[in-house]
Amino acid sequence: RLTISGGEPFDQPEAFLELLKRVRPYFEDILVYSGYKMEFLKERFPEHLSFIDALVDGEFIEGLESNFLYKGSDNQRLFVLNENLKEFYIEWARKKKDKLLQLVEKDNIIYIIGIPYQEDIKKFQHEIQSLYELRV
């Protein structure tokens, strides 16, 4: 499985299409997050969509929290483009966030793996900043 998220991959359509073509043979499931609505993508990028199995559309809106695992904000929608994966994605789309995150530190940079609640990420950033200020 491969997940491609933003920035916005469709803002570089030629390079993004080339990437999709190159990785398609290696992945049975390609999920893409796009800040654009599906209706716009269908009109402008039908070839791209032929290489994508599932797509989450809609821009991330801070303050519009979602409890669902796959959504950054509640306005986003999930589209399953590969019928063979529909059952998997229907089950996955029902899952709620469990607040489990993995923190990885490398070269003095902390990476968060997982999808935190918006409010939690603000608290986390504040705590990290406080720890950093203590070290300086």
N, C-alpha and C positions, 0 to 999 in steps of 0.2 A: 504494500500500500504506500502511496505517496500523497502527501498533502502539500499544496502550493498555496501560500497565503501572501498577504501584502507586505508592503506597498500594494501596488495594483498591477498584477501581471498583464492585464489587457491594455495598459498604457504603453506597452512595448509590443504591439501585436505581432510583428514579424519575428522578433526574437522569441517571443512566447510560443508561437506556432512551431518554430524550429525545435524548441525545448520539448514540447509535447510530442512531436514526431520522434525525437531521439529517445525519450524515456518510455514511450508506450510499450515497446517490446519487453521491457523489464518489469512492468508493474501491471497487475490485474485490476487494480483499483486506483484511480487518480481522482482525488478530491481537490477542488479549487475553491478558494474564497475570493469573491469579487465584490468590490464596492458598487458595481453597476447592477441594475435590475436585469433579470433574465430576459425580459421582453427586448431590451436594448441589445443584449448580447446575441440573441437569436437573429436579430436583424443585421447586425454588423459583423458577427464572428461565427457564422455557422460551421465553418471548417474547424475552428478551434474546438467547438463543442463536441464534434465527432470523436475527439480524442479524450474527452473528459467523462468520467463515470458518474460523478456527483458534483453539484455546485451549490455553494451557499452564496446567495446574492444579497445586495443591500449594503449600504455603507454602515460602518460602526458608528453608533451615536452614543457618546458618553452621557451617562445618566439614565439611559434607557436599558436598564439591566435585564438580563434574561436568566432564568434558572436552568435553562437547558444547556447541556454539555457543549453542543456544537455551535451555539450562538454567542457572539460577543455582545450583541444588543438585540432587544426583543423584535425589532423591525425586520431582521434577517429571515430569509426563507431557504429551505433545503429543497433542491430538485435532484431527483435520481434519474440520470439519463441512461443508465445501463440496467435494463430490466432484470438481468441475472443477479444484480446486487440489491434489488428493491427490498427484499425481505430483511437483509442485513441492515440497510439504512433505516428502514421503518423502526426496527428495534432500537438502533443506535439513537435515532432522533427523539425517542421517548425518554432517554436517560437524562437525569438531572445532574447538575454539578455536585461533586462530592467534596469539594474543597481540598482535595489532595493535589499537592504540587511537588515537583522535584526541583531543588535548587542546586545548581552546579556553579562552582567558582573556578574560573580559569583565567590566568594572567590578570588577576585583580579585577575581573569582571564577573558579576553574578548573573547567571542566566536562569530564568524561570521556565520550567517545562510544565505545561498544563495550561488550563484556562481559568485564571482566578476571577473572582467577583471584582467588579470595578472598585468598590469600596475597600476591599481587602488589598488590592494592589496599591492604593493610595497610602494605606496604613503601613504596608511593607516598605514602600519607598521612604516614608518618614522615618521608620525604624533604621533602615540602612543608612540614611543620611545622618541620623544621630550617632550611630556607631562610627561612621566615617569621621565625623567631627571630633569624636573622642580620641581617635588615632592621630589626628593632625596636631 
